[in-house]
Amino acid sequence: MPIHPSAIISPKAQLDSSVEVGPNVIIEEHVKIGAGTRIWANAYLTGHTEIGLNNEIHMGAVIGHEPQDLKFDRTCRSYLKIGDRNVFREYCTVHRGTEPESATVIGNECYLMATAHVGHNCVIGNNVIICNCALVAGHVHVGDRAFISGGVVIHQFTHVGRLAMFSGNARVSMDVPPFTLAAERNEIHALNLVGLRRLKISREAIAELKSLYQLFYLSGSNGTQALKEASADGAYKTAEAREFIEFVKNSPNGICPPART
């Protein structure tokens, strides 16, 4: 599909010749769009936004608009950087950074469903799924292959580990370790065993992750004790177990506690 005649595109915008633009799309002057990208009707692309290859931006999506931050200065330059092969469904919103020269970053092969929101200065990894009506606040970091279910609310500055999964309508303001399942309000309920097996994580790694889950969430040890035991030389050898331990060690907000049942 060529560029629809009703689209409004700044002559300063940089679009690859293969980009498809639907009816009533607005693309402003600082936007750059890579080859193979398709933009559906009524989408709005603005700000210093860089979009990679083969992305899909569906109807009514708002990409690169001003952050929802009262401190934002409209005279400053900030960015939104989007990788390749991402899908932005109907009416989702992704905002650019709020501080001067800062950026919101989305990796490759992510899928944002209808009305999902990604706030300013978020860093979203690769293969992340953000479902309908999920809200990811400013400065959130989300690891690769995380699955954020419908209606989830992630508080600003929260960190989410790789392959973490959220049940619908979960709310978190503490960090979610990799490979875990978050639910309710700041609760970890289980390991994401289905995700681990689908990703073909080794049996040895899954066994060590089960041991870490037992230590941190079922043993009754406090976090300091559990981390000291987990960090002992030779206690855990697989890369996935070490990833879990390093995430906990470097967590800026403290990790979510176990379920309260």
Secondary structure as a PSIPRED ss2 file (coil, helix, strand):
# PSIPRED VFORMAT (PSIPRED V4.0)

   1 M C   1.000  0.000  0.000
   2 P C   1.000  0.000  0.000
   3 I E   0.000  0.000  1.000
   4 H C   1.000  0.000  0.000
   5 P C   1.000  0.000  0.000
   6 S C   1.000  0.000  0.000
   7 A C   1.000  0.000  0.000
   8 I E   0.000  0.000  1.000
   9 I E   0.000  0.000  1.000
  10 S C   1.000  0.000  0.000
  11 P C   1.000  0.000  0.000
  12 K C   1.000  0.000  0.000
  13 A C   1.000  0.000  0.000
  14 Q E   0.000  0.000  1.000
  15 L E   0.000  0.000  1.000
  16 D C   1.000  0.000  0.000
  17 S C   1.000  0.000  0.000
  18 S C   1.000  0.000  0.000
  19 V C   1.000  0.000  0.000
  20 E E   0.000  0.000  1.000
  21 V E   0.000  0.000  1.000
  22 G C   1.000  0.000  0.000
  23 P C   1.000  0.000  0.000
  24 N C   1.000  0.000  0.000
  25 V C   1.000  0.000  0.000
  26 I E   0.000  0.000  1.000
  27 I E   0.000  0.000  1.000
  28 E C   1.000  0.000  0.000
  29 E C   1.000  0.000  0.000
  30 H C   1.000  0.000  0.000
  31 V C   1.000  0.000  0.000
  32 K E   0.000  0.000  1.000
  33 I E   0.000  0.000  1.000
  34 G C   1.000  0.000  0.000
  35 A C   1.000  0.000  0.000
  36 G C   1.000  0.000  0.000
  37 T C   1.000  0.000  0.000
  38 R E   0.000  0.000  1.000
  39 I E   0.000  0.000  1.000
  40 W C   1.000  0.000  0.000
  41 A C   1.000  0.000  0.000
  42 N C   1.000  0.000  0.000
  43 A C   1.000  0.000  0.000
  44 Y E   0.000  0.000  1.000
  45 L E   0.000  0.000  1.000
  46 T C   1.000  0.000  0.000
  47 G C   1.000  0.000  0.000
  48 H E   0.000  0.000  1.000
  49 T E   0.000  0.000  1.000
  50 E E   0.000  0.000  1.000
  51 I E   0.000  0.000  1.000
  52 G C   1.000  0.000  0.000
  53 L C   1.000  0.000  0.000
  54 N C   1.000  0.000  0.000
  55 N C   1.000  0.000  0.000
  56 E E   0.000  0.000  1.000
  57 I E   0.000  0.000  1.000
  58 H C   1.000  0.000  0.000
  59 M C   1.000  0.000  0.000
  60 G C   1.000  0.000  0.000
  61 A C   1.000  0.000  0.000
  62 V E   0.000  0.000  1.000
  63 I E   0.000  0.000  1.000
  64 G E   0.000  0.000  1.000
  65 H E   0.000  0.000  1.000
  66 E C   1.000  0.000  0.000
  67 P C   1.000  0.000  0.000
  68 Q C   1.000  0.000  0.000
  69 D C   1.000  0.000  0.000
  70 L C   1.000  0.000  0.000
  71 K C   1.000  0.000  0.000
  72 F C   1.000  0.000  0.000
  73 D C   1.000  0.000  0.000
  74 R C   1.000  0.000  0.000
  75 T C   1.000  0.000  0.000
  76 C C   1.000  0.000  0.000
  77 R C   1.000  0.000  0.000
  78 S C   1.000  0.000  0.000
  79 Y E   0.000  0.000  1.000
  80 L E   0.000  0.000  1.000
  81 K E   0.000  0.000  1.000
  82 I E   0.000  0.000  1.000
  83 G C   1.000  0.000  0.000
  84 D C   1.000  0.000  0.000
  85 R C   1.000  0.000  0.000
  86 N C   1.000  0.000  0.000
  87 V E   0.000  0.000  1.000
  88 F E   0.000  0.000  1.000
  89 R C   1.000  0.000  0.000
  90 E C   1.000  0.000  0.000
  91 Y C   1.000  0.000  0.000
  92 C C   1.000  0.000  0.000
  93 T E   0.000  0.000  1.000
  94 V E   0.000  0.000  1.000
  95 H E   0.000  0.000  1.000
  96 R C   1.000  0.000  0.000
  97 G C   1.000  0.000  0.000
  98 T C   1.000  0.000  0.000
  99 E C   1.000  0.000  0.000
 100 P C   1.000  0.000  0.000
 101 E C   1.000  0.000  0.000
 102 S C   1.000  0.000  0.000
 103 A E   0.000  0.000  1.000
 104 T E   0.000  0.000  1.000
 105 V E   0.000  0.000  1.000
 106 I E   0.000  0.000  1.000
 107 G C   1.000  0.000  0.000
 108 N C   1.000  0.000  0.000
 109 E C   1.000  0.000  0.000
 110 C C   1.000  0.000  0.000
 111 Y E   0.000  0.000  1.000
 112 L E   0.000  0.000  1.000
 113 M C   1.000  0.000  0.000
 114 A C   1.000  0.000  0.000
 115 T C   1.000  0.000  0.000
 116 A C   1.000  0.000  0.000
 117 H E   0.000  0.000  1.000
 118 V E   0.000  0.000  1.000
 119 G C   1.000  0.000  0.000
 120 H C   1.000  0.000  0.000
 121 N C   1.000  0.000  0.000
 122 C C   1.000  0.000  0.000
 123 V E   0.000  0.000  1.000
 124 I E   0.000  0.000  1.000
 125 G C   1.000  0.000  0.000
 126 N C   1.000  0.000  0.000
 127 N C   1.000  0.000  0.000
 128 V C   1.000  0.000  0.000
 129 I E   0.000  0.000  1.000
 130 I E   0.000  0.000  1.000
 131 C C   1.000  0.000  0.000
 132 N C   1.000  0.000  0.000
 133 C C   1.000  0.000  0.000
 134 A C   1.000  0.000  0.000
 135 L E   0.000  0.000  1.000
 136 V E   0.000  0.000  1.000
 137 A C   1.000  0.000  0.000
 138 G C   1.000  0.000  0.000
 139 H C   1.000  0.000  0.000
 140 V C   1.000  0.000  0.000
 141 H E   0.000  0.000  1.000
 142 V E   0.000  0.000  1.000
 143 G C   1.000  0.000  0.000
 144 D C   1.000  0.000  0.000
 145 R C   1.000  0.000  0.000
 146 A C   1.000  0.000  0.000
 147 F E   0.000  0.000  1.000
 148 I E   0.000  0.000  1.000
 149 S C   1.000  0.000  0.000
 150 G C   1.000  0.000  0.000
 151 G C   1.000  0.000  0.000
 152 V C   1.000  0.000  0.000
 153 V E   0.000  0.000  1.000
 154 I E   0.000  0.000  1.000
 155 H C   1.000  0.000  0.000
 156 Q C   1.000  0.000  0.000
 157 F C   1.000  0.000  0.000
 158 T C   1.000  0.000  0.000
 159 H E   0.000  0.000  1.000
 160 V E   0.000  0.000  1.000
 161 G C   1.000  0.000  0.000
 162 R C   1.000  0.000  0.000
 163 L C   1.000  0.000  0.000
 164 A C   1.000  0.000  0.000
 165 M E   0.000  0.000  1.000
 166 F E   0.000  0.000  1.000
 167 S C   1.000  0.000  0.000
 168 G C   1.000  0.000  0.000
 169 N C   1.000  0.000  0.000
 170 A C   1.000  0.000  0.000
 171 R E   0.000  0.000  1.000
 172 V E   0.000  0.000  1.000
 173 S C   1.000  0.000  0.000
 174 M C   1.000  0.000  0.000
 175 D E   0.000  0.000  1.000
 176 V E   0.000  0.000  1.000
 177 P C   1.000  0.000  0.000
 178 P C   1.000  0.000  0.000
 179 F C   1.000  0.000  0.000
 180 T E   0.000  0.000  1.000
 181 L E   0.000  0.000  1.000
 182 A E   0.000  0.000  1.000
 183 A E   0.000  0.000  1.000
 184 E C   1.000  0.000  0.000
 185 R E   0.000  0.000  1.000
 186 N C   1.000  0.000  0.000
 187 E E   0.000  0.000  1.000
 188 I E   0.000  0.000  1.000
 189 H E   0.000  0.000  1.000
 190 A E   0.000  0.000  1.000
 191 L E   0.000  0.000  1.000
 192 N C   1.000  0.000  0.000
 193 L H   0.000  1.000  0.000
 194 V H   0.000  1.000  0.000
 195 G H   0.000  1.000  0.000
 196 L H   0.000  1.000  0.000
 197 R H   0.000  1.000  0.000
 198 R H   0.000  1.000  0.000
 199 L C   1.000  0.000  0.000
 200 K C   1.000  0.000  0.000
 201 I C   1.000  0.000  0.000
 202 S C   1.000  0.000  0.000
 203 R H   0.000  1.000  0.000
 204 E H   0.000  1.000  0.000
 205 A H   0.000  1.000  0.000
 206 I H   0.000  1.000  0.000
 207 A H   0.000  1.000  0.000
 208 E H   0.000  1.000  0.000
 209 L H   0.000  1.000  0.000
 210 K H   0.000  1.000  0.000
 211 S H   0.000  1.000  0.000
 212 L H   0.000  1.000  0.000
 213 Y H   0.000  1.000  0.000
 214 Q H   0.000  1.000  0.000
 215 L H   0.000  1.000  0.000
 216 F H   0.000  1.000  0.000
 217 Y H   0.000  1.000  0.000
 218 L H   0.000  1.000  0.000
 219 S C   1.000  0.000  0.000
 220 G C   1.000  0.000  0.000
 221 S C   1.000  0.000  0.000
 222 N C   1.000  0.000  0.000
 223 G H   0.000  1.000  0.000
 224 T H   0.000  1.000  0.000
 225 Q H   0.000  1.000  0.000
 226 A H   0.000  1.000  0.000
 227 L H   0.000  1.000  0.000
 228 K H   0.000  1.000  0.000
 229 E H   0.000  1.000  0.000
 230 A H   0.000  1.000  0.000
 231 S C   1.000  0.000  0.000
 232 A C   1.000  0.000  0.000
 233 D C   1.000  0.000  0.000
 234 G C   1.000  0.000  0.000
 235 A C   1.000  0.000  0.000
 236 Y C   1.000  0.000  0.000
 237 K C   1.000  0.000  0.000
 238 T C   1.000  0.000  0.000
 239 A H   0.000  1.000  0.000
 240 E H   0.000  1.000  0.000
 241 A H   0.000  1.000  0.000
 242 R H   0.000  1.000  0.000
 243 E H   0.000  1.000  0.000
 244 F H   0.000  1.000  0.000
 245 I H   0.000  1.000  0.000
 246 E H   0.000  1.000  0.000
 247 F H   0.000  1.000  0.000
 248 V H   0.000  1.000  0.000
 249 K H   0.000  1.000  0.000
 250 N H   0.000  1.000  0.000
 251 S C   1.000  0.000  0.000
 252 P C   1.000  0.000  0.000
 253 N C   1.000  0.000  0.000
 254 G C   1.000  0.000  0.000
 255 I E   0.000  0.000  1.000
 256 C C   1.000  0.000  0.000
 257 P C   1.000  0.000  0.000
 258 P E   0.000  0.000  1.000
 259 A C   1.000  0.000  0.000
 260 R C   1.000  0.000  0.000
 261 T C   1.000  0.000  0.000
